[in-house]
Amino acid sequence: MEKILIIDDDLELAELLQDFLQCSGYEVCVCEDPFIGISELKLTKFDLLILDLTLPGLDGLEVCKEIRLTSQIPIIISSARADLNDKLEAFDLGADDYMPKPYDPQELLARIKGRLKRVAAEEAQKAATKKEFTVDEFRHEVLRNGEALELSLAEYEVLSYLILMEGGTISREELIINSTSINIETGSKSIDVLVSRLRNKIGDDGKNPTHIKSIRGVGYKFVQ
Protein backbone atom coordinates (compact mmCIF):
# COMPACT_ATOMS: atom_id res chain seq x y z
CA MET A 1 0.00 0.00 0.00
CA GLU A 2 1.42 3.41 -0.99
CA LYS A 3 2.01 5.80 1.90
CA ILE A 4 1.24 9.52 1.87
CA LEU A 5 2.33 12.13 4.41
CA ILE A 6 0.28 15.30 4.92
CA ILE A 7 1.98 18.25 6.64
CA ASP A 8 -0.78 20.76 7.38
CA ASP A 9 -1.80 22.60 10.56
CA ASP A 10 -5.44 22.79 9.40
CA LEU A 11 -6.31 19.52 11.12
CA GLU A 12 -9.96 19.58 10.08
CA LEU A 13 -9.04 19.67 6.39
CA ALA A 14 -6.09 17.31 6.83
CA GLU A 15 -8.21 14.67 8.54
CA LEU A 16 -10.92 14.96 5.88
CA LEU A 17 -8.25 14.36 3.23
CA GLN A 18 -6.82 11.51 5.30
CA ASP A 19 -10.21 9.74 5.44
CA PHE A 20 -10.84 10.33 1.74
CA LEU A 21 -7.42 9.06 0.63
CA GLN A 22 -7.55 6.05 2.96
CA CYS A 23 -10.90 5.10 1.40
CA SER A 24 -9.11 5.34 -1.96
CA GLY A 25 -6.53 2.75 -0.92
CA TYR A 26 -3.65 4.78 0.52
CA GLU A 27 -2.05 4.73 3.95
CA VAL A 28 -2.01 8.33 5.21
CA CYS A 29 -0.18 10.01 8.08
CA VAL A 30 -0.93 13.60 9.19
CA CYS A 31 1.50 15.98 10.91
CA GLU A 32 0.53 19.54 11.90
CA ASP A 33 4.06 20.41 13.07
CA PRO A 34 6.53 20.86 10.17
CA PHE A 35 9.51 19.78 12.27
CA ILE A 36 7.80 16.52 13.21
CA GLY A 37 6.83 16.07 9.56
CA ILE A 38 10.45 16.39 8.44
CA SER A 39 11.49 13.87 11.09
CA GLU A 40 8.78 11.44 9.95
CA LEU A 41 10.14 11.58 6.40
CA LYS A 42 13.58 10.64 7.67
CA LEU A 43 12.26 7.74 9.76
CA THR A 44 9.60 6.30 7.44
CA LYS A 45 9.48 5.68 3.69
CA PHE A 46 6.61 7.66 2.18
CA ASP A 47 5.65 7.66 -1.50
CA LEU A 48 4.26 11.21 -1.68
CA LEU A 49 4.01 14.38 0.41
CA ILE A 50 1.11 16.85 0.54
CA LEU A 51 2.53 20.07 1.99
CA ASP A 52 0.83 23.24 3.22
CA LEU A 53 2.81 26.50 3.07
CA THR A 54 1.44 28.40 6.08
CA LEU A 55 2.77 26.34 8.97
CA PRO A 56 3.68 27.13 12.60
CA GLY A 57 7.36 27.72 13.24
CA LEU A 58 8.63 27.02 9.72
CA ASP A 59 7.25 28.20 6.39
CA GLY A 60 6.26 25.45 3.96
CA LEU A 61 8.72 26.74 1.37
CA GLU A 62 11.53 26.21 3.88
CA VAL A 63 10.16 22.72 4.56
CA CYS A 64 10.25 21.99 0.82
CA LYS A 65 13.83 23.26 0.61
CA GLU A 66 14.89 21.16 3.60
CA ILE A 67 13.30 17.99 2.24
CA ARG A 68 14.91 18.39 -1.17
CA LEU A 69 18.36 18.29 0.41
CA THR A 70 17.94 14.57 1.10
CA SER A 71 14.84 13.28 -0.71
CA GLN A 72 13.23 13.24 -4.15
CA ILE A 73 9.79 12.30 -2.81
CA PRO A 74 6.98 13.77 -4.97
CA ILE A 75 5.68 16.96 -3.30
CA ILE A 76 2.24 18.42 -3.94
CA ILE A 77 1.78 21.88 -2.42
CA SER A 78 -1.70 22.35 -0.94
CA SER A 79 -2.07 25.98 0.06
CA ALA A 80 -4.48 28.90 0.35
CA ARG A 81 -1.62 31.16 -0.73
CA ALA A 82 -2.33 31.92 -4.38
CA ASP A 83 0.43 34.47 -4.94
CA LEU A 84 2.33 33.77 -8.14
CA ASN A 85 5.69 34.33 -6.45
CA ASP A 86 4.89 31.58 -3.91
CA LYS A 87 4.03 29.19 -6.75
CA LEU A 88 7.18 29.99 -8.69
CA GLU A 89 9.39 29.67 -5.62
CA ALA A 90 7.76 26.35 -4.70
CA PHE A 91 8.55 24.92 -8.13
CA ASP A 92 12.09 26.36 -8.00
CA LEU A 93 12.59 24.56 -4.67
CA GLY A 94 11.53 21.23 -6.14
CA ALA A 95 7.76 20.95 -5.66
CA ASP A 96 6.08 18.77 -8.30
CA ASP A 97 2.58 20.28 -8.21
CA TYR A 98 0.67 23.20 -6.64
CA MET A 99 -3.01 23.08 -5.69
CA PRO A 100 -4.61 26.32 -4.41
CA LYS A 101 -7.15 25.77 -1.65
CA PRO A 102 -10.05 25.16 -1.76
CA TYR A 103 -10.12 22.28 -4.24
CA ASP A 104 -12.11 19.13 -4.90
CA PRO A 105 -10.46 16.08 -3.24
CA GLN A 106 -11.20 14.13 -6.44
CA GLU A 107 -8.83 16.43 -8.32
CA LEU A 108 -6.16 15.90 -5.66
CA LEU A 109 -6.64 12.14 -5.99
CA ALA A 110 -6.24 12.34 -9.77
CA ARG A 111 -3.01 14.30 -9.40
CA ILE A 112 -1.68 11.86 -6.79
CA LYS A 113 -2.38 8.90 -9.07
CA GLY A 114 -0.75 10.63 -12.03
CA ARG A 115 2.35 11.57 -10.07
CA LEU A 116 2.78 8.09 -8.56
CA LYS A 117 2.33 6.44 -11.99
CA ARG A 118 5.05 8.69 -13.40
CA VAL A 119 7.40 7.81 -10.55
CA ALA A 120 6.72 4.09 -11.04
CA ALA A 121 7.43 4.38 -14.78
CA GLU A 122 10.69 6.27 -14.13
CA GLU A 123 11.82 3.67 -11.60
CA ALA A 124 11.00 0.83 -14.00
CA GLN A 125 13.00 2.54 -16.74
CA LYS A 126 15.97 3.02 -14.41
CA ALA A 127 15.81 -0.63 -13.38
CA ALA A 128 15.74 -1.73 -17.02
CA THR A 129 18.75 0.38 -17.96
CA LYS A 130 20.76 -1.18 -15.14
CA LYS A 131 20.33 -4.67 -16.56
CA GLU A 132 23.14 -6.07 -18.66
CA PHE A 133 20.80 -7.77 -21.14
CA THR A 134 17.60 -6.20 -22.50
CA VAL A 135 15.25 -7.03 -25.36
CA ASP A 136 14.10 -4.58 -28.04
CA GLU A 137 11.07 -6.42 -29.42
CA PHE A 138 10.33 -3.70 -31.99
CA ARG A 139 13.75 -4.12 -33.64
CA HIS A 140 14.07 -7.84 -32.86
CA GLU A 141 17.34 -7.26 -31.03
CA VAL A 142 18.93 -8.39 -27.80
CA LEU A 143 21.12 -5.69 -26.30
CA ARG A 144 24.06 -6.21 -24.01
CA ASN A 145 24.89 -2.98 -22.16
CA GLY A 146 23.11 -1.14 -24.95
CA GLU A 147 24.94 -2.88 -27.81
CA ALA A 148 23.02 -5.21 -30.14
CA LEU A 149 24.23 -8.81 -30.35
CA GLU A 150 24.74 -10.48 -33.73
CA LEU A 151 22.08 -13.21 -33.65
CA SER A 152 20.25 -15.41 -36.11
CA LEU A 153 16.44 -15.38 -35.94
CA ALA A 154 16.37 -18.64 -33.98
CA GLU A 155 19.04 -17.39 -31.58
CA TYR A 156 17.11 -14.17 -31.06
CA GLU A 157 13.85 -16.04 -30.40
CA VAL A 158 15.42 -18.34 -27.82
CA LEU A 159 17.55 -15.74 -26.04
CA SER A 160 14.87 -13.03 -25.97
CA TYR A 161 12.32 -15.46 -24.56
CA LEU A 162 14.73 -16.58 -21.83
CA ILE A 163 15.49 -12.97 -20.92
CA LEU A 164 11.83 -11.93 -20.86
CA MET A 165 11.07 -14.90 -18.60
CA GLU A 166 14.10 -14.06 -16.46
CA GLY A 167 14.51 -16.28 -13.42
CA GLY A 168 11.89 -18.80 -14.53
CA THR A 169 12.75 -22.35 -15.57
CA ILE A 170 11.81 -22.79 -19.24
CA SER A 171 11.45 -26.24 -20.76
CA ARG A 172 12.87 -27.07 -24.17
CA GLU A 173 9.31 -27.67 -25.37
CA GLU A 174 8.25 -24.17 -24.32
CA LEU A 175 11.20 -22.66 -26.17
CA ILE A 176 10.29 -24.62 -29.29
CA ILE A 177 6.62 -23.59 -29.12
CA ASN A 178 7.61 -19.92 -28.82
CA SER A 179 9.97 -20.08 -31.79
CA THR A 180 8.94 -19.79 -35.43
CA SER A 181 12.21 -21.05 -36.85
CA ILE A 182 12.97 -24.29 -34.97
CA ASN A 183 11.94 -27.63 -36.40
CA ILE A 184 9.61 -29.37 -33.95
CA GLU A 185 10.92 -32.87 -34.81
CA THR A 186 14.54 -32.01 -34.07
CA GLY A 187 13.68 -29.25 -31.60
CA SER A 188 15.26 -30.53 -28.40
CA LYS A 189 18.67 -31.10 -29.99
CA SER A 190 18.38 -27.79 -31.86
CA ILE A 191 17.70 -25.94 -28.60
CA ASP A 192 20.79 -27.43 -26.95
CA VAL A 193 22.94 -26.47 -29.96
CA LEU A 194 21.47 -22.96 -29.97
CA VAL A 195 22.11 -22.52 -26.27
CA SER A 196 25.71 -23.62 -26.75
CA ARG A 197 26.14 -21.03 -29.54
CA LEU A 198 24.47 -18.33 -27.43
CA ARG A 199 26.75 -19.02 -24.51
CA ASN A 200 29.73 -18.57 -26.80
CA LYS A 201 28.35 -15.28 -28.14
CA ILE A 202 27.77 -13.79 -24.70
CA GLY A 203 30.97 -15.22 -23.19
CA ASP A 204 29.13 -17.58 -20.87
CA ASP A 205 31.27 -20.47 -19.61
CA GLY A 206 29.64 -23.68 -20.86
CA LYS A 207 30.79 -25.67 -17.82
CA ASN A 208 29.85 -23.03 -15.26
CA PRO A 209 27.51 -20.54 -16.97
CA THR A 210 26.63 -17.26 -15.30
CA HIS A 211 23.59 -16.31 -17.38
CA ILE A 212 22.07 -19.28 -19.26
CA LYS A 213 21.84 -22.01 -16.66
CA SER A 214 20.90 -25.63 -17.38
CA ILE A 215 18.12 -27.15 -15.29
CA ARG A 216 18.64 -30.91 -15.33
CA GLY A 217 15.81 -32.82 -16.98
CA VAL A 218 13.81 -29.67 -17.75
CA GLY A 219 15.53 -26.97 -19.77
CA TYR A 220 17.09 -23.60 -19.02
CA LYS A 221 16.71 -20.36 -17.12
CA PHE A 222 18.26 -16.95 -17.60
CA VAL A 223 19.91 -14.99 -14.79
CA GLN A 224 21.10 -11.38 -15.13
Disulfide bonds with the S-S distance in Angstrom:
none
